[in-house]
Amino acid sequence: MKKLKIPTNLTKLAYQSIKEYILADRLDESSRLTEEFLSSQLGISKSPIREACNRLEAEGLIRIEPRRGAYLRTLTVKEISDVYDLREALEVHAVRTAQITPKLLENLKQGIARMKEFLAANDKVHYIEEDVEFHAKLARATGNDHLCAVLENVQNQIWLARRRTYDLSSSTAAGAHEAIVRALEAGDRNAAQKAMSKHITTVCQRLLQFHSSQEKSERVS
């Protein structure tokens, strides 16, 4: 008897749906995600839900408490600073070592154009995805699979910290990306590295300032 092929990877779909739910800022730190709730919302069994949640925990987006459910992971100011330090090192290295081709430059430009469209439409989820994809394209152009995997994990944690600070860089990211592409197009790797470093450190500084003020407010209250 020939085995039937499953047409859809339910675990992958569950993972994507839950992740999008998180990035769309539909949860807060006290919200509890249970397998029962997610199963009923997505209309699938608990097994792929469990696997999807394990992957999200491994990526640092949620923390799972036995017999209680899953909660959003919260990053401290120190953790945010550390993860941005790592991101800057990875991304500057990617700009320095990526194989720059006319096709890559065109793809990067098209992505920037889509970012502007999503920003104008206030489409937060797709804007975030396009922003992340810009950096992922440069990482993939290095041909270093390990770098790509680490950067993806770093990006996931960064967007968790930034899900409520969309406006901190949404209006400037496309311009920063354009500066990086212009430098690469001109063959000026040094300028591209500086543009990438400035882009990342600027967002990091704004984010740290925001979270520091939040922590002070919580201590006062």
N, C-alpha and C positions, 0 to 999 in steps of 0.2 A: 504494500500500500504506500502510495506516494504522500509524503508529508505536505501539509498545506502551508503555504507561505503566509505569514502575517503581514498584511499590507502596510500597517502603520506601526511605528515604534512608539508605543504608548508611554514608555518611560521618558523618551526624549520630548514628546509633546507635553507631558506633565511638567517636566523640568522647565521648558520654555514658558508655559503658562504661569507657573508659580513665580518664576523669576520676573516675568513682565509685571505680574501683580505687585511684586515688591518694588520694582523700579518706578512704577506708576504712583508710588507713595500712597497706597491704599491701606497700609498697616502702620501701626506705631509699635514702640518697643514692648508695650504691655499686651498686645494682641497675641492670642494663642492660635496656632495652626495645628489642627488635629487631622489625623488620617481620615477620620469619619467626615469631617467638614470638607476637606479637599476632594474626597471621593464623591461626595454628593454634588459638589459644585462642578466638577469636571465630568461626572458621569462615567467614571471608570473604577476598577477595583483598587483595593488598597496596596497591592503589591507594587505596581509601577509608581504609585504615590510615594511609597516608602523608599524606593530606589532613588527617585528624583530628590527627595529631601536629604538623603544621605549624600548625594552629589553636591547639593547646595550647602550642606554643612561643611563638606570638605573644601569648598571654595571660600568659606568664611562668611557666607551671607546669613546663615541662621545658626542657632544653637539648639540642639535637640535634648530635651530633658526626658528621661525614661518615665513612661506612664503619664506624662503631663502634656507632651506635644512639643511643637517647635516655636521658637521666638526669634525675632530679628536680632542679629548680633549688633552690638553697639561698640564703636571704636572710641578710645580715649584720644585726647589731643596728642599724646605721645605716640600712640599707634598710627594716627593719621600722618604725623610728621615722618615717622619711620617708613611708612609705605610709600609716601611721596618721594623720599630720598631714593628708595629702590627703583621707583618708576622712572625718575629722572636719569639714573644711571643706565637703565635698560634702553630708554628711548633715545638718549643721546648716542649710545652705542649703535642702535639700529640705524639712525640717520647717517652715522659715519661709515657703516659697513654694508648698507643695503645696495643691491644692484639696481641702479636707476635706469629705467628704460622709458622710451616715449609712451608706451602703453601704460606703464605705472603712473606716470605723470598725468596722463589723460584721465585715468580712473580716479586719481586723487582729486582732480579738478571737478569731475562729475559729482563726487561725494560731497565736496564743499558746496556745490550748487544745490544739492538736495538738502543739506543742512540748513541753508538759508530759507528754502521753501518750508521745511518743517518748523523752523523758528517763526516764520511769518504766520503759519497756521496754528501755532501754539501746540504742536504735536510733540509733546515731551518725550514719549517713549521712542518714537522713530528718530527724533533728533539725537537722543542719547545713543541709540544703536549706530547711527551714522557717524557720530563723533568717535565712538570706540572703534568703529571699522576703519577710520582714517589711520589711526595709530596701528591697528592690526595689519593693515596692508603694508606699511613700512617695515613692520617686524617680519612679516612673511617674506619680504624681499631680501632679507638677510640670508634666507635659507637655513636658519638656525631654529629647529623645531623646539628645542628646550627653551630658548629665549621666548618664543611665541607662547608656550604653555605657561611660563612664569608670569609673563606680562598679562595674559588673559586673567589669571587669578588675581593679580594686583588690581586690574581694572574693575573686577567684580567688587572687591572690597572698597575701592574708591567710590564707586557709584552708590554703594550702600551708605557711605558717609555723606554723600552729596545729594541724596534723593530729595532733601528739603532745601537745598541751596542751588536749585536749578538756575536762578537768575544771577548768581555770582559770576558766571562766565559765559552764559548762553549768548549774550550779545557780542562777545569778543572772540570766541573760539574760532569761528569761521575766518576771521581776519588773521588770527595767529596761524592757522593752517595755511592760509594763502601765502604768508611770509615764508613759511618753511618750503612750500612748493616753488616759490619764485627763486629762492636760493639754490634749491636742487636743480631747477631748470637752467640756472646760470652756471652750474657746475661748481658752486661755492659751498663745499661741505662745511667749512668752518662757520660760515654765516648760518647755514641750516641748523647746525648743532646749537649755536647760540640762540637761534629763534625757538628751537624746541625747548631748550633749558629755560628760557624766559617764559614761555607759555606755561610750562608745568609749575615753575616756582611762583608765578603770579597767582595762579589758581590756588595753589597750596597756601600761600599767605592769606588770601581772602578766606579760605575755608577754616584755617586755624584761628583766625580772628573771630569768625562767626562762632565756632565751637567753644572757644575760650570765654566769650561773652555769655554763651548759654550755660556753661558750667558755673560761672560766677553768679548768674541769676538763680540757678538751682540751689547754690549754697546759701544765698541770702534768704530765699524763700523757705 
